[in-house]
Amino acid sequence: MKDSWALARLIMRRVELSLTRTLALLFSFMAAFSLATMADGCVFHTTNLNKEDLLAKYSTGYV
C-alpha cells in the first residue's frame, strides 16, 4: 500500500512537471507571437509610407 502511494505521487509529480513545461512553452510562444505582431503593425500597418519611403527613412538612421 505504501509503495502504491509513492508510485502515485511520483506519477502525479511527473504529470505536473509535464503540464508546467507545456504551459510555459505555450505562453512563451504566445508572447513571441504578440511581440512580433505588434512590431509588424507598428512599422508597416500603421503608416502610410510605401516601400521606398521606409527604406529611405530607416537607411538614414532617423526614425
mmCIF file of the N, C-alpha and C atoms, coordinates in Angstrom:
data_MODEL
# 
_entry.id   MODEL 
# 
loop_
_atom_site.group_PDB 
_atom_site.id 
_atom_site.type_symbol 
_atom_site.label_atom_id 
_atom_site.label_alt_id 
_atom_site.label_comp_id 
_atom_site.label_asym_id 
_atom_site.label_entity_id 
_atom_site.label_seq_id 
_atom_site.pdbx_PDB_ins_code 
_atom_site.Cartn_x 
_atom_site.Cartn_y 
_atom_site.Cartn_z 
_atom_site.occupancy 
_atom_site.B_iso_or_equiv 
_atom_site.pdbx_formal_charge 
_atom_site.auth_seq_id 
_atom_site.auth_comp_id 
_atom_site.auth_asym_id 
_atom_site.auth_atom_id 
_atom_site.pdbx_PDB_model_num 
ATOM 1   N N  . MET A 1 1  ? 0.838  -1.204 0.000   1.00 0.00 ? 1  MET A N  1 
ATOM 2   C CA . MET A 1 1  ? 0.000  0.000  0.000   1.00 0.00 ? 1  MET A CA 1 
ATOM 3   C C  . MET A 1 1  ? 0.875  1.257  0.000   1.00 0.00 ? 1  MET A C  1 
ATOM 4   N N  . LYS A 1 2  ? 1.931  1.224  0.824   1.00 0.00 ? 2  LYS A N  1 
ATOM 5   C CA . LYS A 1 2  ? 2.821  2.367  0.901   1.00 0.00 ? 2  LYS A CA 1 
ATOM 6   C C  . LYS A 1 2  ? 3.519  2.607  -0.444  1.00 0.00 ? 2  LYS A C  1 
ATOM 7   N N  . ASP A 1 3  ? 3.903  1.518  -1.114  1.00 0.00 ? 3  ASP A N  1 
ATOM 8   C CA . ASP A 1 3  ? 4.567  1.642  -2.414  1.00 0.00 ? 3  ASP A CA 1 
ATOM 9   C C  . ASP A 1 3  ? 3.634  2.206  -3.477  1.00 0.00 ? 3  ASP A C  1 
ATOM 10  N N  . SER A 1 4  ? 2.377  1.834  -3.418  1.00 0.00 ? 4  SER A N  1 
ATOM 11  C CA . SER A 1 4  ? 1.432  2.336  -4.418  1.00 0.00 ? 4  SER A CA 1 
ATOM 12  C C  . SER A 1 4  ? 1.213  3.847  -4.253  1.00 0.00 ? 4  SER A C  1 
ATOM 13  N N  . TRP A 1 5  ? 1.211  4.332  -3.010  1.00 0.00 ? 5  TRP A N  1 
ATOM 14  C CA . TRP A 1 5  ? 1.079  5.785  -2.794  1.00 0.00 ? 5  TRP A CA 1 
ATOM 15  C C  . TRP A 1 5  ? 2.320  6.517  -3.291  1.00 0.00 ? 5  TRP A C  1 
ATOM 16  N N  . ALA A 1 6  ? 3.477  5.922  -3.056  1.00 0.00 ? 6  ALA A N  1 
ATOM 17  C CA . ALA A 1 6  ? 4.723  6.534  -3.540  1.00 0.00 ? 6  ALA A CA 1 
ATOM 18  C C  . ALA A 1 6  ? 4.733  6.577  -5.063  1.00 0.00 ? 6  ALA A C  1 
ATOM 19  N N  . LEU A 1 7  ? 4.281  5.507  -5.693  1.00 0.00 ? 7  LEU A N  1 
ATOM 20  C CA . LEU A 1 7  ? 4.208  5.466  -7.147  1.00 0.00 ? 7  LEU A CA 1 
ATOM 21  C C  . LEU A 1 7  ? 3.206  6.494  -7.664  1.00 0.00 ? 7  LEU A C  1 
ATOM 22  N N  . ALA A 1 8  ? 2.073  6.606  -6.997  1.00 0.00 ? 8  ALA A N  1 
ATOM 23  C CA . ALA A 1 8  ? 1.062  7.589  -7.405  1.00 0.00 ? 8  ALA A CA 1 
ATOM 24  C C  . ALA A 1 8  ? 1.605  9.019  -7.291  1.00 0.00 ? 8  ALA A C  1 
ATOM 25  N N  . ARG A 1 9  ? 2.325  9.295  -6.208  1.00 0.00 ? 9  ARG A N  1 
ATOM 26  C CA . ARG A 1 9  ? 2.918  10.624 -6.036  1.00 0.00 ? 9  ARG A CA 1 
ATOM 27  C C  . ARG A 1 9  ? 3.961  10.913 -7.116  1.00 0.00 ? 9  ARG A C  1 
ATOM 28  N N  . LEU A 1 10 ? 4.766  9.895  -7.457  1.00 0.00 ? 10 LEU A N  1 
ATOM 29  C CA . LEU A 1 10 ? 5.776  10.047 -8.495  1.00 0.00 ? 10 LEU A CA 1 
ATOM 30  C C  . LEU A 1 10 ? 5.121  10.338 -9.852  1.00 0.00 ? 10 LEU A C  1 
ATOM 31  N N  . ILE A 1 11 ? 4.077  9.595  -10.166 1.00 0.00 ? 11 ILE A N  1 
ATOM 32  C CA . ILE A 1 11 ? 3.373  9.810  -11.435 1.00 0.00 ? 11 ILE A CA 1 
ATOM 33  C C  . ILE A 1 11 ? 2.750  11.202 -11.470 1.00 0.00 ? 11 ILE A C  1 
ATOM 34  N N  . MET A 1 12 ? 2.121  11.608 -10.389 1.00 0.00 ? 12 MET A N  1 
ATOM 35  C CA . MET A 1 12 ? 1.486  12.927 -10.344 1.00 0.00 ? 12 MET A CA 1 
ATOM 36  C C  . MET A 1 12 ? 2.531  14.040 -10.466 1.00 0.00 ? 12 MET A C  1 
ATOM 37  N N  . ARG A 1 13 ? 3.681  13.839 -9.863  1.00 0.00 ? 13 ARG A N  1 
ATOM 38  C CA . ARG A 1 13 ? 4.758  14.838 -9.958  1.00 0.00 ? 13 ARG A CA 1 
ATOM 39  C C  . ARG A 1 13 ? 5.242  14.968 -11.403 1.00 0.00 ? 13 ARG A C  1 
ATOM 40  N N  . ARG A 1 14 ? 5.382  13.842 -12.078 1.00 0.00 ? 14 ARG A N  1 
ATOM 41  C CA . ARG A 1 14 ? 5.810  13.894 -13.481 1.00 0.00 ? 14 ARG A CA 1 
ATOM 42  C C  . ARG A 1 14 ? 4.761  14.545 -14.361 1.00 0.00 ? 14 ARG A C  1 
ATOM 43  N N  . VAL A 1 15 ? 3.506  14.260 -14.106 1.00 0.00 ? 15 VAL A N  1 
ATOM 44  C CA . VAL A 1 15 ? 2.423  14.890 -14.863 1.00 0.00 ? 15 VAL A CA 1 
ATOM 45  C C  . VAL A 1 15 ? 2.420  16.388 -14.610 1.00 0.00 ? 15 VAL A C  1 
ATOM 46  N N  . GLU A 1 16 ? 2.615  16.771 -13.358 1.00 0.00 ? 16 GLU A N  1 
ATOM 47  C CA . GLU A 1 16 ? 2.650  18.188 -13.006 1.00 0.00 ? 16 GLU A CA 1 
ATOM 48  C C  . GLU A 1 16 ? 3.801  18.903 -13.713 1.00 0.00 ? 16 GLU A C  1 
ATOM 49  N N  . LEU A 1 17 ? 4.973  18.300 -13.726 1.00 0.00 ? 17 LEU A N  1 
ATOM 50  C CA . LEU A 1 17 ? 6.120  18.904 -14.416 1.00 0.00 ? 17 LEU A CA 1 
ATOM 51  C C  . LEU A 1 17 ? 5.873  19.004 -15.915 1.00 0.00 ? 17 LEU A C  1 
ATOM 52  N N  . SER A 1 18 ? 5.265  17.986 -16.483 1.00 0.00 ? 18 SER A N  1 
ATOM 53  C CA . SER A 1 18 ? 4.971  17.996 -17.913 1.00 0.00 ? 18 SER A CA 1 
ATOM 54  C C  . SER A 1 18 ? 3.984  19.106 -18.246 1.00 0.00 ? 18 SER A C  1 
ATOM 55  N N  . LEU A 1 19 ? 2.942  19.255 -17.446 1.00 0.00 ? 19 LEU A N  1 
ATOM 56  C CA . LEU A 1 19 ? 1.961  20.319 -17.680 1.00 0.00 ? 19 LEU A CA 1 
ATOM 57  C C  . LEU A 1 19 ? 2.585  21.697 -17.497 1.00 0.00 ? 19 LEU A C  1 
ATOM 58  N N  . THR A 1 20 ? 3.447  21.826 -16.513 1.00 0.00 ? 20 THR A N  1 
ATOM 59  C CA . THR A 1 20 ? 4.113  23.104 -16.273 1.00 0.00 ? 20 THR A CA 1 
ATOM 60  C C  . THR A 1 20 ? 4.978  23.489 -17.466 1.00 0.00 ? 20 THR A C  1 
ATOM 61  N N  . ARG A 1 21 ? 5.742  22.538 -17.980 1.00 0.00 ? 21 ARG A N  1 
ATOM 62  C CA . ARG A 1 21 ? 6.578  22.813 -19.156 1.00 0.00 ? 21 ARG A CA 1 
ATOM 63  C C  . ARG A 1 21 ? 5.730  23.159 -20.366 1.00 0.00 ? 21 ARG A C  1 
ATOM 64  N N  . THR A 1 22 ? 4.636  22.443 -20.553 1.00 0.00 ? 22 THR A N  1 
ATOM 65  C CA . THR A 1 22 ? 3.761  22.693 -21.697 1.00 0.00 ? 22 THR A CA 1 
ATOM 66  C C  . THR A 1 22 ? 3.151  24.088 -21.614 1.00 0.00 ? 22 THR A C  1 
ATOM 67  N N  . LEU A 1 23 ? 2.684  24.465 -20.448 1.00 0.00 ? 23 LEU A N  1 
ATOM 68  C CA . LEU A 1 23 ? 2.110  25.798 -20.279 1.00 0.00 ? 23 LEU A CA 1 
ATOM 69  C C  . LEU A 1 23 ? 3.160  26.887 -20.460 1.00 0.00 ? 23 LEU A C  1 
ATOM 70  N N  . ALA A 1 24 ? 4.363  26.666 -19.951 1.00 0.00 ? 24 ALA A N  1 
ATOM 71  C CA . ALA A 1 24 ? 5.434  27.653 -20.115 1.00 0.00 ? 24 ALA A CA 1 
ATOM 72  C C  . ALA A 1 24 ? 5.777  27.827 -21.591 1.00 0.00 ? 24 ALA A C  1 
ATOM 73  N N  . LEU A 1 25 ? 5.841  26.730 -22.316 1.00 0.00 ? 25 LEU A N  1 
ATOM 74  C CA . LEU A 1 25 ? 6.125  26.798 -23.746 1.00 0.00 ? 25 LEU A CA 1 
ATOM 75  C C  . LEU A 1 25 ? 5.001  27.513 -24.492 1.00 0.00 ? 25 LEU A C  1 
ATOM 76  N N  . LEU A 1 26 ? 3.776  27.207 -24.141 1.00 0.00 ? 26 LEU A N  1 
ATOM 77  C CA . LEU A 1 26 ? 2.625  27.855 -24.778 1.00 0.00 ? 26 LEU A CA 1 
ATOM 78  C C  . LEU A 1 26 ? 2.646  29.363 -24.542 1.00 0.00 ? 26 LEU A C  1 
ATOM 79  N N  . PHE A 1 27 ? 2.882  29.781 -23.309 1.00 0.00 ? 27 PHE A N  1 
ATOM 80  C CA . PHE A 1 27 ? 2.908  31.212 -23.009 1.00 0.00 ? 27 PHE A CA 1 
ATOM 81  C C  . PHE A 1 27 ? 4.084  31.911 -23.669 1.00 0.00 ? 27 PHE A C  1 
ATOM 82  N N  . SER A 1 28 ? 5.227  31.230 -23.783 1.00 0.00 ? 28 SER A N  1 
ATOM 83  C CA . SER A 1 28 ? 6.356  31.866 -24.452 1.00 0.00 ? 28 SER A CA 1 
ATOM 84  C C  . SER A 1 28 ? 6.065  32.055 -25.941 1.00 0.00 ? 28 SER A C  1 
ATOM 85  N N  . PHE A 1 29 ? 5.419  31.076 -26.577 1.00 0.00 ? 29 PHE A N  1 
ATOM 86  C CA . PHE A 1 29 ? 5.035  31.250 -27.974 1.00 0.00 ? 29 PHE A CA 1 
ATOM 87  C C  . PHE A 1 29 ? 4.006  32.356 -28.136 1.00 0.00 ? 29 PHE A C  1 
ATOM 88  N N  . MET A 1 30 ? 3.065  32.432 -27.201 1.00 0.00 ? 30 MET A N  1 
ATOM 89  C CA . MET A 1 30 ? 2.049  33.492 -27.274 1.00 0.00 ? 30 MET A CA 1 
ATOM 90  C C  . MET A 1 30 ? 2.704  34.863 -27.140 1.00 0.00 ? 30 MET A C  1 
ATOM 91  N N  . ALA A 1 31 ? 3.650  34.990 -26.227 1.00 0.00 ? 31 ALA A N  1 
ATOM 92  C CA . ALA A 1 31 ? 4.336  36.266 -26.037 1.00 0.00 ? 31 ALA A CA 1 
ATOM 93  C C  . ALA A 1 31 ? 5.158  36.638 -27.268 1.00 0.00 ? 31 ALA A C  1 
ATOM 94  N N  . ALA A 1 32 ? 5.857  35.661 -27.829 1.00 0.00 ? 32 ALA A N  1 
ATOM 95  C CA . ALA A 1 32 ? 6.664  35.930 -29.023 1.00 0.00 ? 32 ALA A CA 1 
ATOM 96  C C  . ALA A 1 32 ? 5.774  36.335 -30.196 1.00 0.00 ? 32 ALA A C  1 
ATOM 97  N N  . PHE A 1 33 ? 4.662  35.650 -30.378 1.00 0.00 ? 33 PHE A N  1 
ATOM 98  C CA . PHE A 1 33 ? 3.749  35.986 -31.461 1.00 0.00 ? 33 PHE A CA 1 
ATOM 99  C C  . PHE A 1 33 ? 3.150  37.376 -31.254 1.00 0.00 ? 33 PHE A C  1 
ATOM 100 N N  . SER A 1 34 ? 2.810  37.692 -30.017 1.00 0.00 ? 34 SER A N  1 
ATOM 101 C CA . SER A 1 34 ? 2.245  39.000 -29.713 1.00 0.00 ? 34 SER A CA 1 
ATOM 102 C C  . SER A 1 34 ? 3.246  40.111 -29.993 1.00 0.00 ? 34 SER A C  1 
ATOM 103 N N  . LEU A 1 35 ? 4.492  39.924 -29.576 1.00 0.00 ? 35 LEU A N  1 
ATOM 104 C CA . LEU A 1 35 ? 5.516  40.933 -29.838 1.00 0.00 ? 35 LEU A CA 1 
ATOM 105 C C  . LEU A 1 35 ? 5.794  41.075 -31.321 1.00 0.00 ? 35 LEU A C  1 
ATOM 106 N N  . ALA A 1 36 ? 5.839  39.953 -32.030 1.00 0.00 ? 36 ALA A N  1 
ATOM 107 C CA . ALA A 1 36 ? 6.085  40.014 -33.472 1.00 0.00 ? 36 ALA A CA 1 
ATOM 108 C C  . ALA A 1 36 ? 4.936  40.720 -34.187 1.00 0.00 ? 36 ALA A C  1 
ATOM 109 N N  . THR A 1 37 ? 3.721  40.469 -33.755 1.00 0.00 ? 37 THR A N  1 
ATOM 110 C CA . THR A 1 37 ? 2.562  41.122 -34.369 1.00 0.00 ? 37 THR A CA 1 
ATOM 111 C C  . THR A 1 37 ? 2.570  42.612 -34.085 1.00 0.00 ? 37 THR A C  1 
ATOM 112 N N  . MET A 1 38 ? 2.914  42.987 -32.867 1.00 0.00 ? 38 MET A N  1 
ATOM 113 C CA . MET A 1 38 ? 2.967  44.411 -32.533 1.00 0.00 ? 38 MET A CA 1 
ATOM 114 C C  . MET A 1 38 ? 4.066  45.109 -33.314 1.00 0.00 ? 38 MET A C  1 
ATOM 115 N N  . ALA A 1 39 ? 5.232  44.480 -33.417 1.00 0.00 ? 39 ALA A N  1 
ATOM 116 C CA . ALA A 1 39 ? 6.340  45.090 -34.141 1.00 0.00 ? 39 ALA A CA 1 
ATOM 117 C C  . ALA A 1 39 ? 5.993  45.238 -35.614 1.00 0.00 ? 39 ALA A C  1 
ATOM 118 N N  . ASP A 1 40 ? 5.370  44.238 -36.188 1.00 0.00 ? 40 ASP A N  1 
ATOM 119 C CA . ASP A 1 40 ? 4.972  44.290 -37.592 1.00 0.00 ? 40 ASP A CA 1 
ATOM 120 C C  . ASP A 1 40 ? 3.931  45.393 -37.798 1.00 0.00 ? 40 ASP A C  1 
ATOM 121 N N  . GLY A 1 41 ? 2.987  45.499 -36.887 1.00 0.00 ? 41 GLY A N  1 
ATOM 122 C CA . GLY A 1 41 ? 1.948  46.518 -37.014 1.00 0.00 ? 41 GLY A CA 1 
ATOM 123 C C  . GLY A 1 41 ? 2.485  47.923 -36.843 1.00 0.00 ? 41 GLY A C  1 
ATOM 124 N N  . CYS A 1 42 ? 3.440  48.103 -35.944 1.00 0.00 ? 42 CYS A N  1 
ATOM 125 C CA . CYS A 1 42 ? 3.978  49.429 -35.694 1.00 0.00 ? 42 CYS A CA 1 
ATOM 126 C C  . CYS A 1 42 ? 4.737  49.963 -36.902 1.00 0.00 ? 42 CYS A C  1 
ATOM 127 N N  . VAL A 1 43 ? 5.452  49.094 -37.595 1.00 0.00 ? 43 VAL A N  1 
ATOM 128 C CA . VAL A 1 43 ? 6.294  49.564 -38.693 1.00 0.00 ? 43 VAL A CA 1 
ATOM 129 C C  . VAL A 1 43 ? 5.514  49.670 -39.992 1.00 0.00 ? 43 VAL A C  1 
ATOM 130 N N  . PHE A 1 44 ? 4.700  48.676 -40.301 1.00 0.00 ? 44 PHE A N  1 
ATOM 131 C CA . PHE A 1 44 ? 4.135  48.610 -41.640 1.00 0.00 ? 44 PHE A CA 1 
ATOM 132 C C  . PHE A 1 44 ? 2.646  48.965 -41.730 1.00 0.00 ? 44 PHE A C  1 
ATOM 133 N N  . HIS A 1 45 ? 1.856  48.546 -40.753 1.00 0.00 ? 45 HIS A N  1 
ATOM 134 C CA . HIS A 1 45 ? 0.413  48.678 -40.920 1.00 0.00 ? 45 HIS A CA 1 
ATOM 135 C C  . HIS A 1 45 ? -0.152 49.991 -40.403 1.00 0.00 ? 45 HIS A C  1 
ATOM 136 N N  . THR A 1 46 ? 0.574  50.698 -39.579 1.00 0.00 ? 46 THR A N  1 
ATOM 137 C CA . THR A 1 46 ? 0.036  51.944 -39.042 1.00 0.00 ? 46 THR A CA 1 
ATOM 138 C C  . THR A 1 46 ? 0.597  53.159 -39.756 1.00 0.00 ? 46 THR A C  1 
ATOM 139 N N  . THR A 1 47 ? 1.397  52.949 -40.793 1.00 0.00 ? 47 THR A N  1 
ATOM 140 C CA . THR A 1 47 ? 1.961  54.072 -41.540 1.00 0.00 ? 47 THR A CA 1 
ATOM 141 C C  . THR A 1 47 ? 1.429  54.055 -42.957 1.00 0.00 ? 47 THR A C  1 
ATOM 142 N N  . ASN A 1 48 ? 1.468  55.199 -43.595 1.00 0.00 ? 48 ASN A N  1 
ATOM 143 C CA . ASN A 1 48 ? 1.043  55.301 -44.986 1.00 0.00 ? 48 ASN A CA 1 
ATOM 144 C C  . ASN A 1 48 ? 2.241  55.409 -45.920 1.00 0.00 ? 48 ASN A C  1 
ATOM 145 N N  . LEU A 1 49 ? 3.398  54.964 -45.471 1.00 0.00 ? 49 LEU A N  1 
ATOM 146 C CA . LEU A 1 49 ? 4.607  55.053 -46.282 1.00 0.00 ? 49 LEU A CA 1 
ATOM 147 C C  . LEU A 1 49 ? 4.709  53.854 -47.211 1.00 0.00 ? 49 LEU A C  1 
ATOM 148 N N  . ASN A 1 50 ? 5.233  54.082 -48.399 1.00 0.00 ? 50 ASN A N  1 
ATOM 149 C CA . ASN A 1 50 ? 5.477  52.949 -49.282 1.00 0.00 ? 50 ASN A CA 1 
ATOM 150 C C  . ASN A 1 50 ? 6.863  52.366 -49.002 1.00 0.00 ? 50 ASN A C  1 
ATOM 151 N N  . LYS A 1 51 ? 7.240  51.346 -49.767 1.00 0.00 ? 51 LYS A N  1 
ATOM 152 C CA . LYS A 1 51 ? 8.490  50.627 -49.513 1.00 0.00 ? 51 LYS A CA 1 
ATOM 153 C C  . LYS A 1 51 ? 9.709  51.548 -49.655 1.00 0.00 ? 51 LYS A C  1 
ATOM 154 N N  . GLU A 1 52 ? 9.718  52.388 -50.657 1.00 0.00 ? 52 GLU A N  1 
ATOM 155 C CA . GLU A 1 52 ? 10.865 53.278 -50.873 1.00 0.00 ? 52 GLU A CA 1 
ATOM 156 C C  . GLU A 1 52 ? 10.998 54.293 -49.736 1.00 0.00 ? 52 GLU A C  1 
ATOM 157 N N  . ASP A 1 53 ? 9.874  54.805 -49.272 1.00 0.00 ? 53 ASP A N  1 
ATOM 158 C CA . ASP A 1 53 ? 9.915  55.749 -48.151 1.00 0.00 ? 53 ASP A CA 1 
ATOM 159 C C  . ASP A 1 53 ? 10.443 55.082 -46.886 1.00 0.00 ? 53 ASP A C  1 
ATOM 160 N N  . LEU A 1 54 ? 10.014 53.846 -46.656 1.00 0.00 ? 54 LEU A N  1 
ATOM 161 C CA . LEU A 1 54 ? 10.502 53.133 -45.479 1.00 0.00 ? 54 LEU A CA 1 
ATOM 162 C C  . LEU A 1 54 ? 12.007 52.883 -45.572 1.00 0.00 ? 54 LEU A C  1 
ATOM 163 N N  . LEU A 1 55 ? 12.466 52.477 -46.742 1.00 0.00 ? 55 LEU A N  1 
ATOM 164 C CA . LEU A 1 55 ? 13.904 52.244 -46.905 1.00 0.00 ? 55 LEU A CA 1 
ATOM 165 C C  . LEU A 1 55 ? 14.688 53.536 -46.702 1.00 0.00 ? 55 LEU A C  1 
ATOM 166 N N  . ALA A 1 56 ? 14.192 54.635 -47.259 1.00 0.00 ? 56 ALA A N  1 
ATOM 167 C CA . ALA A 1 56 ? 14.879 55.913 -47.095 1.00 0.00 ? 56 ALA A CA 1 
ATOM 168 C C  . ALA A 1 56 ? 14.871 56.347 -45.628 1.00 0.00 ? 56 ALA A C  1 
ATOM 169 N N  . LYS A 1 57 ? 13.749 56.152 -44.967 1.00 0.00 ? 57 LYS A N  1 
ATOM 170 C CA . LYS A 1 57 ? 13.622 56.570 -43.569 1.00 0.00 ? 57 LYS A CA 1 
ATOM 171 C C  . LYS A 1 57 ? 14.579 55.795 -42.666 1.00 0.00 ? 57 LYS A C  1 
ATOM 172 N N  . TYR A 1 58 ? 14.641 54.452 -42.836 1.00 0.00 ? 58 TYR A N  1 
ATOM 173 C CA . TYR A 1 58 ? 15.446 53.640 -41.941 1.00 0.00 ? 58 TYR A CA 1 
ATOM 174 C C  . TYR A 1 58 ? 16.908 53.560 -42.360 1.00 0.00 ? 58 TYR A C  1 
ATOM 175 N N  . SER A 1 59 ? 17.233 53.852 -43.616 1.00 0.00 ? 59 SER A N  1 
ATOM 176 C CA . SER A 1 59 ? 18.637 53.804 -44.020 1.00 0.00 ? 59 SER A CA 1 
ATOM 177 C C  . SER A 1 59 ? 19.396 55.042 -43.553 1.00 0.00 ? 59 SER A C  1 
ATOM 178 N N  . THR A 1 60 ? 18.697 56.146 -43.292 1.00 0.00 ? 60 THR A N  1 
ATOM 179 C CA . THR A 1 60 ? 19.365 57.354 -42.816 1.00 0.00 ? 60 THR A CA 1 
ATOM 180 C C  . THR A 1 60 ? 19.648 57.299 -41.329 1.00 0.00 ? 60 THR A C  1 
ATOM 181 N N  . GLY A 1 61 ? 18.949 56.425 -40.602 1.00 0.00 ? 61 GLY A N  1 
ATOM 182 C CA . GLY A 1 61 ? 19.155 56.323 -39.169 1.00 0.00 ? 61 GLY A CA 1 
ATOM 183 C C  . GLY A 1 61 ? 18.212 57.197 -38.372 1.00 0.00 ? 61 GLY A C  1 
ATOM 184 N N  . TYR A 1 62 ? 17.417 58.009 -39.034 1.00 0.00 ? 62 TYR A N  1 
ATOM 185 C CA . TYR A 1 62 ? 16.450 58.852 -38.335 1.00 0.00 ? 62 TYR A CA 1 
ATOM 186 C C  . TYR A 1 62 ? 15.098 58.160 -38.351 1.00 0.00 ? 62 TYR A C  1 
ATOM 187 N N  . VAL A 1 63 ? 14.624 57.860 -37.161 1.00 0.00 ? 63 VAL A N  1 
ATOM 188 C CA . VAL A 1 63 ? 13.334 57.167 -37.063 1.00 0.00 ? 63 VAL A CA 1 
ATOM 189 C C  . VAL A 1 63 ? 12.355 58.058 -36.342 1.00 0.00 ? 63 VAL A C  1 
# 
